[in-house]
Amino acid sequence: MRQERLSPAPGSKRNRKRVGRGNGSGHGTYSGRGCKGQKSRSGFRMRPGFEGGQLPIIKRLPEKRGFTNIFRQEYSVVNVGMLNIFESGSEVTVQTLLDSRLIKSLKNPVKVLANGEIDRPLVIKVNKFSAPAIAKIEAAGGKAEAI
């Protein structure tokens, strides 16, 4: 196969429609825009969600709109039940959680939640704890330190 012999698949290439080039071309007079009206004028642009002057659905259903909180803080979540993989009495930091693949990256701060049970005393140093998680860690004889 030679490069100069390659050609596009049949029917995949079409000529551009040249409008406004006389009635003999089939696209003269109104140039495919129909007759008068807003959509026949040059510079016409209908904004997204426009419904011809009817109240748009985005305004009719305000409870569906919502918003995105730009100050929202995402956390990497670790449950206390996952911490049983560490040896008793060891210190658990953000780096050790990353090394043991309990979190995926150091991009987000780490928060420990209370799902599961912990059966060994650990010193846990992460960014944030839930109140029940602190209670479970201290009940097991461990220590929860926010950094």
matplotlib code that plots the C-alpha trace (Angstrom):
import matplotlib.pyplot as plt

x = [0.0, 1.4, 0.5, -0.2, -2.8, -4.9, -8.2, -11.1, -13.9, -16.7, -19.3, -17.2, -16.2, -18.8, -18.5, -19.3, -22.7, -22.1, -25.2, -26.1, -24.6, -27.7, -30.9, -29.2, -27.1, -30.3, -29.3, -30.0, -32.5, -33.0, -29.9, -31.5, -32.7, -36.4, -38.3, -38.3, -37.9, -35.4, -33.6, -33.1, -31.1, -27.3, -25.8, -28.7, -27.7, -30.2, -28.9, -29.0, -32.3, -34.3, -37.9, -39.3, -40.2, -41.9, -40.5, -37.6, -37.6, -34.5, -36.6, -39.8, -38.1, -36.0, -35.5, -33.7, -31.2, -28.9, -25.4, -21.8, -20.1, -16.6, -15.3, -16.2, -13.3, -12.9, -11.3, -9.7, -11.8, -10.4, -12.6, -11.3, -12.0, -9.4, -6.7, -6.5, -3.8, -1.3, 0.7, -0.4, 1.2, 2.4, 2.1, -0.2, 0.5, -0.8, 2.3, 1.9, -1.8, -0.5, 2.1, -0.5, -2.8, -5.7, -5.7, -4.9, -3.0, -1.8, -3.8, -6.7, -6.5, -7.3, -10.4, -10.9, -14.5, -16.1, -17.2, -16.0, -14.3, -10.7, -9.1, -5.6, -4.0, -2.6, -1.3, -3.1, -1.9, -4.1, -5.9, -9.4, -11.4, -15.1, -16.2, -17.3, -14.0, -12.0, -14.2, -13.5, -9.7, -9.4, -11.6, -9.1, -6.3, -5.0, -4.5, -6.0, -3.9, -5.1, -2.2]
y = [0.0, 3.4, 6.7, 8.5, 5.9, 6.3, 8.0, 8.7, 6.3, 6.8, 9.2, 10.6, 13.8, 16.3, 19.7, 22.7, 24.3, 27.7, 29.8, 33.1, 32.4, 32.8, 30.8, 28.5, 27.0, 26.0, 28.1, 31.6, 34.3, 33.4, 31.2, 28.4, 30.7, 30.7, 34.0, 36.9, 36.7, 36.7, 33.6, 34.9, 37.9, 38.0, 38.0, 36.0, 33.8, 32.1, 31.7, 28.2, 27.5, 30.1, 28.9, 31.6, 34.0, 31.4, 31.2, 28.8, 25.5, 26.6, 29.4, 27.4, 24.7, 26.7, 23.7, 21.9, 24.6, 24.4, 25.8, 24.6, 25.7, 26.9, 26.8, 23.1, 21.1, 17.5, 15.0, 11.6, 9.4, 6.6, 4.6, 3.4, -0.2, 0.1, 1.0, -2.6, -3.4, -1.4, -3.0, -2.3, 0.8, 2.2, 5.7, 6.3, 9.4, 10.6, 9.2, 5.8, 5.8, 6.6, 3.9, 1.3, 2.5, 3.5, 6.9, 7.5, 10.8, 13.6, 16.2, 16.3, 16.4, 13.2, 12.7, 9.6, 8.5, 6.1, 3.2, -0.1, -1.2, -0.7, -3.3, -2.0, 1.1, 3.4, 7.0, 8.5, 11.9, 13.2, 16.4, 15.8, 13.3, 12.8, 12.9, 9.2, 8.2, 9.9, 8.1, 4.7, 5.3, 6.4, 3.5, 1.1, 2.8, 4.9, 8.6, 10.9, 14.0, 16.5, 18.1]
z = [0.0, -1.0, 0.7, -2.5, -3.5, -0.3, -0.6, 1.8, 2.1, -0.5, 0.8, 3.6, 1.8, 0.7, -1.0, 1.1, 0.5, -1.1, -0.5, -2.0, -5.4, -7.6, -8.1, -10.6, -7.7, -5.8, -2.8, -4.0, -3.0, 0.7, 1.0, 2.9, 5.7, 4.8, 4.6, 7.0, 10.8, 13.6, 12.4, 8.9, 10.0, 10.2, 13.7, 15.1, 18.1, 20.3, 23.9, 25.4, 27.2, 25.2, 24.7, 22.4, 25.2, 27.3, 30.9, 30.5, 32.5, 34.4, 35.9, 36.2, 38.4, 40.8, 43.2, 40.3, 39.8, 42.8, 42.9, 43.3, 46.5, 45.3, 48.9, 49.4, 50.9, 49.6, 52.0, 51.5, 53.8, 55.9, 58.3, 61.6, 60.6, 57.9, 60.4, 61.8, 59.1, 61.2, 64.0, 67.6, 69.0, 65.7, 64.5, 61.5, 59.4, 56.1, 54.4, 56.0, 54.8, 51.3, 51.4, 52.5, 49.7, 52.0, 50.3, 46.6, 46.8, 49.1, 47.1, 49.6, 53.4, 55.2, 57.5, 59.7, 60.1, 62.6, 60.3, 61.5, 64.7, 65.8, 68.1, 68.8, 70.2, 67.5, 67.4, 64.4, 63.0, 60.2, 59.3, 60.7, 62.8, 63.3, 67.0, 67.0, 65.4, 68.2, 70.8, 69.1, 68.8, 72.5, 73.6, 72.0, 73.9, 71.0, 70.4, 67.8, 66.9, 64.3, 62.4]

ax = plt.figure().add_subplot(projection="3d")
ax.plot(x, y, z, "-o")
ax.set_aspect("equal")
plt.show()
